[in-house]
Amino acid sequence: LHLRLLAPALCALSVMANREVALPAPHQLGMGASRLANKPGFGFKLWVPHANEVEIQLKDPKAKDVKAVVKLSKVVENGRPHWYGASPEAKEGDQYQVAIDSSWNDCFQQEGAKLYRRDPYNRYTPADKFHENWCELTDRGEDFPWSEQENPWLLRNGLGAHSMYELHIGTFTPEGTFNAATAKLEHLASLGFTTVEVLPVTEYGGSWGYNPRSCMAIHSRYGSPDDFRAFVDKAHSLGIAVVVDIVLNHGAAKHNTLWNWDGYAADGAGGIFFDLGGDDTPWGRKFAFERPEVQEY
């Protein structure tokens, strides 16, 4: 009886490379991959409603072979099925992908019994993995050395009138990177601009950023998450605000990593992220905002 009472918080187990690893309670983990609190390693939590089994495969960035497998456990929170697990050996820079044994596999003919997917909540996918499912484990900015912590832009400029410069990272400089754009911010400040509006920087398929693939991930051809943080930090130090365009209406028409995500693909409607979204738009299919999980995403 004692163990049953403690099980949700203390006694859940994850199997990794034949080892049993004590897990934090599900509510202590954020969606996707996140660093474990006060201990080494990463935790994983995913929404996979159509699954018999879910696992995370880990590998070193320069290796081809998987070095460890984290088998996730199913838990129902507020009537919603989530899968979660942890690896004390997972570290920043490791690459990971999701492997799903789907309970409703409409993708079997094209992909087989096991489906390999990106984490929808991934923060970064290296540029050389753009057409693959491997994501990179990264922090969420906890350790970034922000130069000023008191929102100096707001203190200096308030919320009055502003002069805004619209900027597309990919075409603003010959290099098309965050670092190259950062080097040009002093020039924009000298021209009197107080705000920079950045066209979408989340990972996308297409040319301009308005076809999102991974809504939480930086477009890796521009640079890393820390490169973008450095861009924002430099802008703030110059008294320039940063506004970022985001696209929440539809998914990518090209290279859509959320399409048929867990194998469910009834009526060819795109699966759990899109099937209740209504008609296609000229730019991609609308998200299924009727689902609470999609709203939260």
Long-range contacts (C-beta under 8 A, 24 or more apart in sequence): 12-73, 12-75, 13-73, 14-70, 14-71, 14-72, 14-73, 14-85, 14-86, 14-87, 15-70, 15-71, 16-68, 16-69, 16-70, 16-71, 16-85, 16-87, 16-88, 16-89, 17-68, 17-69, 21-85, 21-86, 21-87, 21-88, 23-73, 23-84, 23-85, 23-86, 24-86, 26-75, 26-77, 26-82, 26-84, 27-77, 29-84, 29-86, 30-121, 31-121, 31-296, 31-297, 32-119, 32-120, 32-121, 32-122, 32-123, 32-216, 33-90, 33-96, 33-119, 33-121, 33-122, 33-123, 33-135, 33-137, 34-140, 35-92, 35-139, 35-140, 35-142, 36-86, 36-88, 39-88, 40-88, 40-89, 40-91, 41-86, 41-87, 41-88, 41-89, 41-90, 41-91, 42-86, 42-87, 42-90, 42-91, 42-137, 43-84, 43-85, 43-86, 44-70, 44-72, 44-83, 44-84, 44-85, 44-86, 44-87, 44-96, 44-119, 45-82, 45-83, 45-84, 46-72, 46-82, 46-83, 46-84, 46-98, 46-119, 46-120, 46-121, 47-80, 47-81, 47-82, 47-120, 47-272, 47-293, 47-297, 48-81, 48-82, 48-83, 48-98, 48-100, 48-262, 49-80, 49-81, 49-262, 49-264, 49-272, 50-102, 50-103, 50-104, 50-105, 50-262, 50-263, 50-264, 50-272, 51-81, 51-83, 51-100, 51-101, 51-102, 51-103, 51-262, 52-101, 52-102, 52-103, 53-100, 53-101, 54-83, 54-98, 54-99, 54-100, 54-101, 55-98, 55-99, 56-85, 56-87, 56-96, 56-97, 56-98, 56-99, 57-96, 57-97, 57-98, 57-99, 58-87, 58-89, 58-90, 58-94, 58-95, 58-96, 59-94, 59-95, 59-96, 59-134, 60-94, 60-95, 61-93, 61-94, 61-95, 61-126, 61-136, 69-99, 80-292, 80-293, 90-137, 91-137, 92-137, 92-138, 92-139, 93-136, 93-137, 93-138, 94-136, 94-137, 95-126, 95-129, 95-134, 95-135, 95-136, 95-137, 96-134, 96-135, 96-136, 96-137, 97-132, 97-133, 97-134, 97-135, 98-133, 100-262, 100-263, 102-262, 102-263, 102-264, 103-263, 104-262, 104-263, 104-264, 105-263, 106-260, 106-263, 106-264, 106-265, 106-266, 107-260, 107-263, 107-265, 108-263, 115-262, 115-263, 117-257, 117-261, 117-262, 118-214, 118-257, 120-214, 120-215, 120-216, 120-257, 120-258, 120-261, 120-273, 120-297, 121-216, 121-297, 122-214, 122-216, 122-217, 123-216, 123-217, 123-218, 123-225, 124-217, 124-218, 124-220, 124-224, 124-225, 125-203, 125-214, 125-217, 125-220, 126-220, 127-220, 127-221, 130-220, 130-221, 130-255, 131-255, 133-257, 135-217, 138-224, 138-225, 141-225, 141-226, 141-229, 144-226, 144-229, 144-233, 146-229, 146-233, 147-233, 147-236, 147-237, 148-233, 148-236, 148-237, 151-236, 152-236, 152-237, 152-239, 153-235, 153-236, 153-239, 153-240, 153-241, 154-241, 156-239, 157-194, 157-239, 157-241, 162-194, 162-195, 162-241, 163-192, 163-193, 163-194, 163-195, 164-193, 164-194, 164-195, 164-196, 164-197, 164-243, 165-191, 165-193, 165-195, 165-196, 165-197, 166-197, 166-199, 167-196, 167-197, 167-198, 167-199, 168-198, 168-199, 168-208, 168-209, 169-198, 169-199, 169-201, 169-219, 169-222, 170-209, 170-221, 170-222, 176-221, 176-222, 177-222, 177-223, 177-227, 178-222, 178-223, 178-224, 178-227, 178-228, 178-230, 178-231, 179-223, 179-227, 179-230, 179-231, 181-231, 182-227, 182-230, 182-231, 182-234, 185-231, 185-234, 185-235, 185-238, 185-240, 186-238, 188-240, 189-238, 189-239, 189-240, 193-240, 194-239, 194-240, 194-241, 195-240, 195-241, 195-242, 195-243, 196-235, 196-240, 196-241, 196-242, 196-243, 197-243, 197-244, 197-245, 198-242, 198-243, 198-244, 198-245, 199-245, 200-244, 200-245, 200-246, 200-247, 201-228, 201-244, 202-246, 202-247, 204-252, 205-252, 205-253, 205-254, 205-255, 205-256, 206-252, 206-253, 206-254, 209-245, 209-247, 210-245, 210-247, 210-283, 211-247, 211-250, 211-251, 211-252, 211-253, 211-254, 211-283, 211-284, 212-247, 212-251, 212-252, 213-251, 213-252, 213-255, 213-256, 213-257, 213-258, 214-257, 214-258, 215-246, 215-248, 215-297, 248-287, 249-281, 249-283, 249-286, 249-287, 250-277, 250-281, 250-283, 250-284, 250-285, 250-286, 250-287, 251-284, 251-285, 251-287, 252-284, 253-283, 253-284, 253-285, 256-284, 273-297
